[in-house]
Amino acid sequence: MPITSALRPLALVPVSVALFVAVPLAAQAPVEPAAGSGTTTASPRPERDPNEMICERQEVTGSRLGSRRVCMTRAQWAQQRRDSKDLVDRSQLGSCLRQAGC
């Protein structure tokens, strides 16, 4: 099916979008240090205090305006994230096993 002259500029849109996305991603590729260079790099972030208190605002379910402030230590926040991830993983795996494999 021939492309009409009115639609010809639109045929280049997917190509230009692909280039627009690919060029910045290629520019951000991490540079690995040479093997055996003998230099050690410092960690990108310093070690954080696990006992530091962190407070977050959490929305109350069922309310457009309601929120509450929850304060926990860094270690407690990390444990809560691990527990939530484990719960999701178990529930997804459990449904797979109940169906006699996926």
Biopython code that builds the backbone (N, CA, C, O; Angstrom):
import numpy as np
from Bio.PDB.StructureBuilder import StructureBuilder

atoms = [
    (1, "MET", "N", (0.848, -1.168, 0.000)),
    (1, "MET", "CA", (0.000, 0.000, 0.000)),
    (1, "MET", "C", (0.895, 1.234, 0.000)),
    (1, "MET", "O", (1.681, 1.403, 0.932)),
    (2, "PRO", "N", (0.812, 2.083, -0.984)),
    (2, "PRO", "CA", (1.668, 3.263, -1.056)),
    (2, "PRO", "C", (1.264, 4.299, -0.018)),
    (2, "PRO", "O", (0.085, 4.465, 0.293)),
    (3, "ILE", "N", (2.270, 4.994, 0.512)),
    (3, "ILE", "CA", (2.025, 6.054, 1.488)),
    (3, "ILE", "C", (1.744, 7.339, 0.732)),
    (3, "ILE", "O", (2.523, 7.747, -0.130)),
    (4, "THR", "N", (0.640, 7.966, 1.055)),
    (4, "THR", "CA", (0.300, 9.217, 0.388)),
    (4, "THR", "C", (1.202, 10.322, 0.888)),
    (4, "THR", "O", (1.795, 10.214, 1.961)),
    (5, "SER", "N", (1.303, 11.371, 0.119)),
    (5, "SER", "CA", (2.198, 12.472, 0.490)),
    (5, "SER", "C", (1.766, 13.143, 1.779)),
    (5, "SER", "O", (2.603, 13.712, 2.480)),
    (6, "ALA", "N", (0.480, 13.094, 2.114)),
    (6, "ALA", "CA", (0.010, 13.706, 3.356)),
    (6, "ALA", "C", (0.428, 12.890, 4.572)),
    (6, "ALA", "O", (0.615, 13.451, 5.651)),
    (7, "LEU", "N", (0.579, 11.570, 4.417)),
    (7, "LEU", "CA", (0.926, 10.699, 5.549)),
    (7, "LEU", "C", (2.416, 10.423, 5.645)),
    (7, "LEU", "O", (2.863, 9.851, 6.640)),
    (8, "ARG", "N", (3.197, 10.808, 4.651)),
    (8, "ARG", "CA", (4.626, 10.524, 4.638)),
    (8, "ARG", "C", (5.348, 11.078, 5.872)),
    (8, "ARG", "O", (6.178, 10.361, 6.430)),
    (9, "PRO", "N", (5.081, 12.320, 6.337)),
    (9, "PRO", "CA", (5.771, 12.792, 7.557)),
    (9, "PRO", "C", (5.447, 11.949, 8.785)),
    (9, "PRO", "O", (6.282, 11.816, 9.679)),
    (10, "LEU", "N", (4.253, 11.383, 8.839)),
    (10, "LEU", "CA", (3.878, 10.558, 9.994)),
    (10, "LEU", "C", (4.606, 9.224, 10.007)),
    (10, "LEU", "O", (4.732, 8.606, 11.064)),
    (11, "ALA", "N", (5.086, 8.770, 8.865)),
    (11, "ALA", "CA", (5.801, 7.500, 8.800)),
    (11, "ALA", "C", (7.147, 7.587, 9.509)),
    (11, "ALA", "O", (7.690, 6.556, 9.906)),
    (12, "LEU", "N", (7.695, 8.772, 9.678)),
    (12, "LEU", "CA", (8.986, 8.945, 10.331)),
    (12, "LEU", "C", (8.875, 9.098, 11.844)),
    (12, "LEU", "O", (9.895, 9.110, 12.533)),
    (13, "VAL", "N", (7.680, 9.214, 12.366)),
    (13, "VAL", "CA", (7.502, 9.420, 13.813)),
    (13, "VAL", "C", (8.082, 8.270, 14.630)),
    (13, "VAL", "O", (8.821, 8.539, 15.577)),
    (14, "PRO", "N", (7.791, 6.994, 14.321)),
    (14, "PRO", "CA", (8.373, 5.920, 15.144)),
    (14, "PRO", "C", (9.900, 5.911, 15.119)),
    (14, "PRO", "O", (10.533, 5.633, 16.137)),
    (15, "VAL", "N", (10.489, 6.211, 13.974)),
    (15, "VAL", "CA", (11.945, 6.223, 13.877)),
    (15, "VAL", "C", (12.527, 7.346, 14.714)),
    (15, "VAL", "O", (13.519, 7.148, 15.416)),
    (16, "SER", "N", (11.920, 8.521, 14.647)),
    (16, "SER", "CA", (12.450, 9.654, 15.413)),
    (16, "SER", "C", (12.272, 9.435, 16.911)),
    (16, "SER", "O", (13.132, 9.837, 17.695)),
    (17, "VAL", "N", (11.181, 8.810, 17.320)),
    (17, "VAL", "CA", (10.980, 8.517, 18.746)),
    (17, "VAL", "C", (12.022, 7.516, 19.228)),
    (17, "VAL", "O", (12.565, 7.666, 20.322)),
    (18, "ALA", "N", (12.304, 6.501, 18.425)),
    (18, "ALA", "CA", (13.305, 5.511, 18.809)),
    (18, "ALA", "C", (14.675, 6.150, 18.966)),
    (18, "ALA", "O", (15.391, 5.842, 19.918)),
    (19, "LEU", "N", (15.048, 7.025, 18.058)),
    (19, "LEU", "CA", (16.332, 7.720, 18.174)),
    (19, "LEU", "C", (16.355, 8.659, 19.369)),
    (19, "LEU", "O", (17.372, 8.783, 20.051)),
    (20, "PHE", "N", (15.244, 9.313, 19.618)),
    (20, "PHE", "CA", (15.150, 10.250, 20.734)),
    (20, "PHE", "C", (15.378, 9.537, 22.063)),
    (20, "PHE", "O", (15.961, 10.111, 22.982)),
    (21, "VAL", "N", (14.924, 8.295, 22.170)),
    (21, "VAL", "CA", (15.083, 7.518, 23.401)),
    (21, "VAL", "C", (16.448, 6.835, 23.452)),
    (21, "VAL", "O", (17.068, 6.790, 24.514)),
    (22, "ALA", "N", (16.926, 6.306, 22.330)),
    (22, "ALA", "CA", (18.136, 5.501, 22.328)),
    (22, "ALA", "C", (19.402, 6.326, 22.541)),
    (22, "ALA", "O", (20.320, 5.862, 23.218)),
    (23, "VAL", "N", (19.477, 7.513, 21.995)),
    (23, "VAL", "CA", (20.703, 8.304, 22.093)),
    (23, "VAL", "C", (21.018, 8.682, 23.540)),
    (23, "VAL", "O", (22.159, 8.483, 23.956)),
    (24, "PRO", "N", (20.085, 9.214, 24.335)),
    (24, "PRO", "CA", (20.435, 9.515, 25.732)),
    (24, "PRO", "C", (20.781, 8.272, 26.548)),
    (24, "PRO", "O", (21.634, 8.334, 27.434)),
    (25, "LEU", "N", (20.126, 7.139, 26.259)),
    (25, "LEU", "CA", (20.437, 5.915, 26.998)),
    (25, "LEU", "C", (21.846, 5.441, 26.690)),
    (25, "LEU", "O", (22.543, 4.966, 27.587)),
    (26, "ALA", "N", (22.274, 5.557, 25.457)),
    (26, "ALA", "CA", (23.622, 5.148, 25.097)),
    (26, "ALA", "C", (24.656, 6.066, 25.736)),
    (26, "ALA", "O", (25.752, 5.625, 26.082)),
    (27, "ALA", "N", (24.315, 7.324, 25.892)),
    (27, "ALA", "CA", (25.247, 8.279, 26.491)),
    (27, "ALA", "C", (25.417, 8.035, 27.982)),
    (27, "ALA", "O", (26.433, 8.430, 28.552)),
    (28, "GLN", "N", (24.449, 7.393, 28.629)),
    (28, "GLN", "CA", (24.497, 7.175, 30.069)),
    (28, "GLN", "C", (25.094, 5.818, 30.432)),
    (28, "GLN", "O", (25.072, 5.447, 31.605)),
    (29, "ALA", "N", (25.615, 5.083, 29.492)),
    (29, "ALA", "CA", (26.177, 3.768, 29.786)),
    (29, "ALA", "C", (27.314, 3.917, 30.787)),
    (29, "ALA", "O", (28.191, 4.758, 30.592)),
    (30, "PRO", "N", (27.320, 3.119, 31.854)),
    (30, "PRO", "CA", (28.376, 3.235, 32.859)),
    (30, "PRO", "C", (29.712, 2.764, 32.308)),
    (30, "PRO", "O", (29.772, 1.829, 31.510)),
    (31, "VAL", "N", (30.756, 3.403, 32.731)),
    (31, "VAL", "CA", (32.103, 3.042, 32.308)),
    (31, "VAL", "C", (32.707, 2.171, 33.398)),
    (31, "VAL", "O", (32.813, 2.585, 34.552)),
    (32, "GLU", "N", (33.101, 0.960, 33.019)),
    (32, "GLU", "CA", (33.699, 0.027, 33.960)),
    (32, "GLU", "C", (35.187, 0.334, 34.091)),
    (32, "GLU", "O", (35.832, 0.645, 33.090)),
    (33, "PRO", "N", (35.754, 0.257, 35.303)),
    (33, "PRO", "CA", (37.195, 0.446, 35.423)),
    (33, "PRO", "C", (37.929, -0.722, 34.778)),
    (33, "PRO", "O", (37.401, -1.832, 34.702)),
    (34, "ALA", "N", (39.125, -0.469, 34.324)),
    (34, "ALA", "CA", (39.922, -1.507, 33.680)),
    (34, "ALA", "C", (40.249, -2.603, 34.681)),
    (34, "ALA", "O", (40.530, -2.327, 35.847)),
    (35, "ALA", "N", (40.213, -3.833, 34.224)),
    (35, "ALA", "CA", (40.515, -4.958, 35.105)),
    (35, "ALA", "C", (41.977, -4.899, 35.515)),
    (35, "ALA", "O", (42.855, -4.665, 34.685)),
    (36, "GLY", "N", (42.234, -5.111, 36.797)),
    (36, "GLY", "CA", (43.596, -5.132, 37.292)),
    (36, "GLY", "C", (44.211, -3.750, 37.426)),
    (36, "GLY", "O", (45.431, -3.629, 37.535)),
    (37, "SER", "N", (43.396, -2.713, 37.420)),
    (37, "SER", "CA", (43.961, -1.369, 37.529)),
    (37, "SER", "C", (44.471, -1.090, 38.936)),
    (37, "SER", "O", (45.288, -0.192, 39.141)),
    (38, "GLY", "N", (43.986, -1.863, 39.903)),
    (38, "GLY", "CA", (44.478, -1.714, 41.257)),
    (38, "GLY", "C", (43.846, -0.573, 42.029)),
    (38, "GLY", "O", (44.187, -0.358, 43.192)),
    (39, "THR", "N", (42.943, 0.155, 41.419)),
    (39, "THR", "CA", (42.290, 1.249, 42.130)),
    (39, "THR", "C", (40.969, 0.753, 42.673)),
    (39, "THR", "O", (40.254, -0.004, 42.017)),
    (40, "THR", "N", (40.661, 1.182, 43.858)),
    (40, "THR", "CA", (39.382, 0.842, 44.449)),
    (40, "THR", "C", (38.534, 2.096, 44.482)),
    (40, "THR", "O", (39.027, 3.189, 44.760)),
    (41, "THR", "N", (37.269, 1.928, 44.199)),
    (41, "THR", "CA", (36.368, 3.075, 44.220)),
    (41, "THR", "C", (35.567, 3.041, 45.507)),
    (41, "THR", "O", (35.199, 1.977, 46.005)),
    (42, "ALA", "N", (35.310, 4.208, 46.028)),
    (42, "ALA", "CA", (34.511, 4.319, 47.238)),
    (42, "ALA", "C", (33.051, 4.046, 46.887)),
    (42, "ALA", "O", (32.632, 4.245, 45.747)),
    (43, "SER", "N", (32.287, 3.594, 47.863)),
    (43, "SER", "CA", (30.876, 3.362, 47.625)),
    (43, "SER", "C", (30.214, 4.697, 47.294)),
    (43, "SER", "O", (30.633, 5.740, 47.797)),
    (44, "PRO", "N", (29.182, 4.668, 46.452)),
    (44, "PRO", "CA", (28.563, 5.924, 46.042)),
    (44, "PRO", "C", (27.909, 6.672, 47.199)),
    (44, "PRO", "O", (27.823, 7.899, 47.177)),
    (45, "ARG", "N", (27.451, 5.937, 48.207)),
    (45, "ARG", "CA", (26.818, 6.582, 49.355)),
    (45, "ARG", "C", (27.523, 6.160, 50.636)),
    (45, "ARG", "O", (27.929, 5.006, 50.772)),
    (46, "PRO", "N", (27.668, 7.074, 51.558)),
    (46, "PRO", "CA", (28.235, 6.671, 52.845)),
    (46, "PRO", "C", (27.241, 5.790, 53.602)),
    (46, "PRO", "O", (26.039, 5.829, 53.341)),
    (47, "GLU", "N", (27.748, 5.010, 54.526)),
    (47, "GLU", "CA", (26.899, 4.135, 55.336)),
    (47, "GLU", "C", (25.934, 4.987, 56.154)),
    (47, "GLU", "O", (26.338, 5.951, 56.805)),
    (48, "ARG", "N", (24.669, 4.625, 56.113)),
    (48, "ARG", "CA", (23.661, 5.394, 56.843)),
    (48, "ARG", "C", (23.376, 4.741, 58.184)),
    (48, "ARG", "O", (23.461, 3.522, 58.331)),
    (49, "ASP", "N", (23.038, 5.569, 59.153)),
    (49, "ASP", "CA", (22.750, 5.104, 60.510)),
    (49, "ASP", "C", (21.419, 4.356, 60.520)),
    (49, "ASP", "O", (20.390, 4.953, 60.205)),
    (50, "PRO", "N", (21.402, 3.056, 60.876)),
    (50, "PRO", "CA", (20.154, 2.298, 60.888)),
    (50, "PRO", "C", (19.199, 2.742, 61.998)),
    (50, "PRO", "O", (18.015, 2.407, 61.964)),
    (51, "ASN", "N", (19.702, 3.489, 62.977)),
    (51, "ASN", "CA", (18.845, 3.931, 64.080)),
    (51, "ASN", "C", (18.284, 5.331, 63.874)),
    (51, "ASN", "O", (17.582, 5.849, 64.743)),
    (52, "GLU", "N", (18.583, 5.946, 62.741)),
    (52, "GLU", "CA", (18.055, 7.282, 62.465)),
    (52, "GLU", "C", (16.540, 7.193, 62.238)),
    (52, "GLU", "O", (16.072, 6.321, 61.507)),
    (53, "MET", "N", (15.784, 8.088, 62.861)),
    (53, "MET", "CA", (14.331, 8.107, 62.715)),
    (53, "MET", "C", (13.960, 8.797, 61.401)),
    (53, "MET", "O", (14.448, 9.886, 61.097)),
    (54, "ILE", "N", (13.086, 8.143, 60.628)),
    (54, "ILE", "CA", (12.581, 8.666, 59.367)),
    (54, "ILE", "C", (11.061, 8.719, 59.474)),
    (54, "ILE", "O", (10.418, 7.734, 59.836)),
    (55, "CYS", "N", (10.498, 9.876, 59.155)),
    (55, "CYS", "CA", (9.043, 10.047, 59.205)),
    (55, "CYS", "C", (8.504, 10.230, 57.788)),
    (55, "CYS", "O", (9.091, 10.949, 56.979)),
    (56, "GLU", "N", (7.395, 9.581, 57.501)),
    (56, "GLU", "CA", (6.728, 9.685, 56.207)),
    (56, "GLU", "C", (5.257, 9.969, 56.419)),
    (56, "GLU", "O", (4.664, 9.557, 57.416)),
    (57, "ARG", "N", (4.680, 10.678, 55.466)),
    (57, "ARG", "CA", (3.229, 10.892, 55.454)),
    (57, "ARG", "C", (2.611, 9.785, 54.622)),
    (57, "ARG", "O", (3.018, 9.558, 53.483)),
    (58, "GLN", "N", (1.622, 9.089, 55.191)),
    (58, "GLN", "CA", (0.935, 8.023, 54.475)),
    (58, "GLN", "C", (-0.542, 8.367, 54.384)),
    (58, "GLN", "O", (-1.160, 8.789, 55.361)),
    (59, "GLU", "N", (-1.096, 8.178, 53.193)),
    (59, "GLU", "CA", (-2.510, 8.470, 52.990)),
    (59, "GLU", "C", (-3.358, 7.413, 53.678)),
    (59, "GLU", "O", (-3.004, 6.235, 53.722)),
    (60, "VAL", "N", (-4.478, 7.860, 54.209)),
    (60, "VAL", "CA", (-5.420, 6.957, 54.852)),
    (60, "VAL", "C", (-6.340, 6.414, 53.772)),
    (60, "VAL", "O", (-6.940, 7.181, 53.020)),
    (61, "THR", "N", (-6.454, 5.093, 53.694)),
    (61, "THR", "CA", (-7.302, 4.470, 52.682)),
    (61, "THR", "C", (-8.750, 4.862, 52.910)),
    (61, "THR", "O", (-9.254, 4.802, 54.032)),
    (62, "GLY", "N", (-9.415, 5.266, 51.831)),
    (62, "GLY", "CA", (-10.818, 5.641, 51.907)),
    (62, "GLY", "C", (-11.044, 7.110, 52.178)),
    (62, "GLY", "O", (-12.188, 7.531, 52.348)),
    (63, "SER", "N", (-10.001, 7.894, 52.224)),
    (63, "SER", "CA", (-10.143, 9.318, 52.494)),
    (63, "SER", "C", (-9.305, 10.102, 51.496)),
    (63, "SER", "O", (-8.133, 9.794, 51.277)),
    (64, "ARG", "N", (-9.913, 11.115, 50.894)),
    (64, "ARG", "CA", (-9.155, 11.946, 49.959)),
    (64, "ARG", "C", (-8.212, 12.883, 50.690)),
    (64, "ARG", "O", (-7.145, 13.217, 50.177)),
    (65, "LEU", "N", (-8.591, 13.302, 51.867)),
    (65, "LEU", "CA", (-7.834, 14.320, 52.572)),
    (65, "LEU", "C", (-7.034, 13.783, 53.753)),
    (65, "LEU", "O", (-6.126, 14.452, 54.245)),
    (66, "GLY", "N", (-7.363, 12.595, 54.201)),
    (66, "GLY", "CA", (-6.723, 12.073, 55.397)),
    (66, "GLY", "C", (-5.325, 11.545, 55.146)),
    (66, "GLY", "O", (-5.074, 10.873, 54.145)),
    (67, "SER", "N", (-4.427, 11.849, 56.048)),
    (67, "SER", "CA", (-3.082, 11.280, 56.016)),
    (67, "SER", "C", (-2.599, 11.190, 57.451)),
    (67, "SER", "O", (-3.107, 11.866, 58.345)),
    (68, "ARG", "N", (-1.617, 10.348, 57.642)),
    (68, "ARG", "CA", (-1.051, 10.212, 58.979)),
    (68, "ARG", "C", (0.457, 10.188, 58.861)),
    (68, "ARG", "O", (1.002, 9.838, 57.815)),
    (69, "ARG", "N", (1.114, 10.554, 59.914)),
    (69, "ARG", "CA", (2.564, 10.589, 59.939)),
    (69, "ARG", "C", (3.057, 9.332, 60.645)),
    (69, "ARG", "O", (2.666, 9.050, 61.777)),
    (70, "VAL", "N", (3.920, 8.580, 59.966)),
    (70, "VAL", "CA", (4.459, 7.343, 60.513)),
    (70, "VAL", "C", (5.965, 7.520, 60.653)),
    (70, "VAL", "O", (6.653, 7.856, 59.690)),
    (71, "CYS", "N", (6.467, 7.290, 61.860)),
    (71, "CYS", "CA", (7.897, 7.428, 62.129)),
    (71, "CYS", "C", (8.470, 6.081, 62.572)),
    (71, "CYS", "O", (7.945, 5.435, 63.478)),
    (72, "MET", "N", (9.557, 5.674, 61.914)),
    (72, "MET", "CA", (10.268, 4.445, 62.260)),
    (72, "MET", "C", (11.748, 4.666, 61.976)),
    (72, "MET", "O", (12.129, 5.625, 61.305)),
    (73, "THR", "N", (12.571, 3.765, 62.495)),
    (73, "THR", "CA", (13.993, 3.850, 62.207)),
    (73, "THR", "C", (14.245, 3.323, 60.786)),
    (73, "THR", "O", (13.387, 2.669, 60.193)),
    (74, "ARG", "N", (15.433, 3.621, 60.257)),
    (74, "ARG", "CA", (15.790, 3.102, 58.924)),
    (74, "ARG", "C", (15.704, 1.575, 58.899)),
    (74, "ARG", "O", (15.226, 0.993, 57.925)),
    (75, "ALA", "N", (16.160, 0.939, 59.953)),
    (75, "ALA", "CA", (16.126, -0.520, 60.023)),
    (75, "ALA", "C", (14.688, -1.037, 59.993)),
    (75, "ALA", "O", (14.408, -2.042, 59.340)),
    (76, "GLN", "N", (13.780, -0.364, 60.691)),
    (76, "GLN", "CA", (12.382, -0.778, 60.698)),
    (76, "GLN", "C", (11.738, -0.587, 59.320)),
    (76, "GLN", "O", (10.967, -1.438, 58.878)),
    (77, "TRP", "N", (12.049, 0.525, 58.637)),
    (77, "TRP", "CA", (11.522, 0.752, 57.286)),
    (77, "TRP", "C", (12.029, -0.345, 56.353)),
    (77, "TRP", "O", (11.272, -0.880, 55.542)),
    (78, "ALA", "N", (13.318, -0.678, 56.472)),
    (78, "ALA", "CA", (13.893, -1.711, 55.614)),
    (78, "ALA", "C", (13.229, -3.066, 55.880)),
    (78, "ALA", "O", (12.937, -3.808, 54.943)),
    (79, "GLN", "N", (12.993, -3.385, 57.152)),
    (79, "GLN", "CA", (12.330, -4.641, 57.497)),
    (79, "GLN", "C", (10.909, -4.675, 56.954)),
    (79, "GLN", "O", (10.456, -5.710, 56.465)),
    (80, "GLN", "N", (10.200, -3.548, 57.036)),
    (80, "GLN", "CA", (8.835, -3.486, 56.516)),
    (80, "GLN", "C", (8.824, -3.698, 54.995)),
    (80, "GLN", "O", (7.940, -4.377, 54.473)),
    (81, "ARG", "N", (9.800, -3.120, 54.285)),
    (81, "ARG", "CA", (9.883, -3.334, 52.834)),
    (81, "ARG", "C", (10.151, -4.803, 52.513)),
    (81, "ARG", "O", (9.547, -5.362, 51.597)),
    (82, "ARG", "N", (11.069, -5.434, 53.277)),
    (82, "ARG", "CA", (11.357, -6.855, 53.053)),
    (82, "ARG", "C", (10.130, -7.713, 53.324)),
    (82, "ARG", "O", (9.827, -8.624, 52.554)),
    (83, "ASP", "N", (9.419, -7.426, 54.420)),
    (83, "ASP", "CA", (8.224, -8.196, 54.764)),
    (83, "ASP", "C", (7.147, -8.054, 53.686)),
    (83, "ASP", "O", (6.492, -9.032, 53.325)),
    (84, "SER", "N", (6.968, -6.835, 53.174)),
    (84, "SER", "CA", (5.962, -6.607, 52.132)),
    (84, "SER", "C", (6.328, -7.364, 50.866)),
    (84, "SER", "O", (5.466, -7.975, 50.234)),
    (85, "LYS", "N", (7.594, -7.328, 50.497)),
    (85, "LYS", "CA", (8.042, -8.032, 49.299)),
    (85, "LYS", "C", (7.862, -9.534, 49.473)),
    (85, "LYS", "O", (7.405, -10.211, 48.552)),
    (86, "ASP", "N", (8.217, -10.065, 50.645)),
    (86, "ASP", "CA", (8.054, -11.494, 50.906)),
    (86, "ASP", "C", (6.592, -11.908, 50.826)),
    (86, "ASP", "O", (6.279, -12.974, 50.297)),
    (87, "LEU", "N", (5.690, -11.074, 51.349)),
    (87, "LEU", "CA", (4.268, -11.374, 51.315)),
    (87, "LEU", "C", (3.767, -11.453, 49.875)),
    (87, "LEU", "O", (3.026, -12.371, 49.523)),
    (88, "VAL", "N", (4.163, -10.509, 49.058)),
    (88, "VAL", "CA", (3.755, -10.519, 47.652)),
    (88, "VAL", "C", (4.335, -11.734, 46.945)),
    (88, "VAL", "O", (3.633, -12.408, 46.192)),
    (89, "ASP", "N", (5.617, -12.020, 47.183)),
    (89, "ASP", "CA", (6.246, -13.177, 46.544)),
    (89, "ASP", "C", (5.544, -14.478, 46.939)),
    (89, "ASP", "O", (5.286, -15.328, 46.088)),
    (90, "ARG", "N", (5.236, -14.632, 48.223)),
    (90, "ARG", "CA", (4.553, -15.854, 48.683)),
    (90, "ARG", "C", (3.162, -15.974, 48.088)),
    (90, "ARG", "O", (2.748, -17.066, 47.701)),
    (91, "SER", "N", (2.435, -14.868, 48.011)),
    (91, "SER", "CA", (1.078, -14.937, 47.476)),
    (91, "SER", "C", (1.096, -15.264, 45.988)),
    (91, "SER", "O", (0.227, -15.992, 45.508)),
    (92, "GLN", "N", (2.072, -14.736, 45.249)),
    (92, "GLN", "CA", (2.154, -15.046, 43.828)),
    (92, "GLN", "C", (2.597, -16.483, 43.607)),
    (92, "GLN", "O", (2.070, -17.159, 42.724)),
    (93, "LEU", "N", (3.538, -16.957, 44.378)),
    (93, "LEU", "CA", (4.004, -18.325, 44.247)),
    (93, "LEU", "C", (2.931, -19.302, 44.715)),
    (93, "LEU", "O", (2.757, -20.365, 44.120)),
    (94, "GLY", "N", (2.207, -18.945, 45.783)),
    (94, "GLY", "CA", (1.166, -19.816, 46.312)),
    (94, "GLY", "C", (0.047, -20.038, 45.321)),
    (94, "GLY", "O", (-0.466, -21.152, 45.212)),
    (95, "SER", "N", (-0.348, -18.994, 44.589)),
    (95, "SER", "CA", (-1.421, -19.182, 43.603)),
    (95, "SER", "C", (-0.947, -20.065, 42.460)),
    (95, "SER", "O", (-1.739, -20.785, 41.852)),
    (96, "CYS", "N", (0.345, -20.008, 42.171)),
    (96, "CYS", "CA", (0.917, -20.842, 41.117)),
    (96, "CYS", "C", (0.908, -22.311, 41.551)),
    (96, "CYS", "O", (0.597, -23.195, 40.752)),
    (97, "LEU", "N", (1.246, -22.568, 42.806)),
    (97, "LEU", "CA", (1.297, -23.942, 43.298)),
    (97, "LEU", "C", (-0.096, -24.547, 43.436)),
    (97, "LEU", "O", (-0.275, -25.742, 43.204)),
    (98, "ARG", "N", (-1.087, -23.732, 43.811)),
    (98, "ARG", "CA", (-2.451, -24.242, 43.960)),
    (98, "ARG", "C", (-3.018, -24.690, 42.621)),
    (98, "ARG", "O", (-3.891, -25.557, 42.571)),
    (99, "GLN", "N", (-2.527, -24.107, 41.545)),
    (99, "GLN", "CA", (-3.025, -24.465, 40.206)),
    (99, "GLN", "C", (-2.204, -25.593, 39.595)),
    (99, "GLN", "O", (-2.274, -25.823, 38.387)),
    (100, "ALA", "N", (-1.441, -26.288, 40.400)),
    (100, "ALA", "CA", (-0.602, -27.417, 39.974)),
    (100, "ALA", "C", (0.452, -26.985, 38.971)),
    (100, "ALA", "O", (0.633, -27.606, 37.924)),
    (101, "GLY", "N", (1.130, -25.923, 39.311)),
    (101, "GLY", "CA", (2.233, -25.457, 38.462)),
    (101, "GLY", "C", (1.789, -24.404, 37.466)),
    (101, "GLY", "O", (0.617, -24.307, 37.100)),
    (102, "CYS", "N", (2.761, -23.625, 37.043)),
    (102, "CYS", "CA", (2.447, -22.549, 36.076)),
    (102, "CYS", "C", (3.104, -22.821, 34.751)),
    (102, "CYS", "O", (2.958, -22.033, 33.816)),
]
sb = StructureBuilder()
sb.init_structure("model")
sb.init_model(0)
sb.init_chain("A")
sb.init_seg("    ")
for serial, (resi, resn, name, xyz) in enumerate(atoms, 1):
    if name == "N":
        sb.init_residue(resn, " ", resi, " ")
    sb.init_atom(name, np.array(xyz, "f"), 0.0, 1.0, " ", f" {name:<3s}", serial, name[0])
structure = sb.get_structure()
